[in-house]
Amino acid sequence: MSVFDHPSRASASGGLIGALNALAVEASVLMQALLSPSSIIQEVHEMRALQTRADGLEATDPARAAVLRWHASRVGLLSVQSRSGAWR
């Protein structure tokens, strides 16, 4: 019986390669964050500002507050994607 007759082995090796690629991307993003802490600090300030605005709107416009919180939760994701080449 050949290796090609065992799809589980092929998918397992593909899973391992995918896991190693994900690990490499994460390590790259971590190194970039460590080398440029000012960008991380700026993103935290932006997230905090959005959260503060959402808190102020919660009583009068809960839907808008939810949208602001959604945006706050995604600050930095686009820059991580472009820096790492992930999620393409």
FENWO-V134259 format. One record per run of one state. SS is the DSSP state (alpha for helix, beta for strand, coil for the rest). FROM is the first residue (numbers start at 0). TO is the last residue. If there is no record, write none. Layout:
# FENWO-V134259
ss:SS from:FROM to:TO
ss:SS from:FROM to:TO
This chain:
# FENWO-V134259
ss:coil from:0 to:1
ss:alpha from:2 to:4
ss:coil from:5 to:5
ss:alpha from:6 to:34
ss:coil from:35 to:35
ss:alpha from:36 to:56
ss:coil from:57 to:60
ss:alpha from:61 to:73
ss:coil from:74 to:75
ss:alpha from:76 to:83
ss:coil from:84 to:87
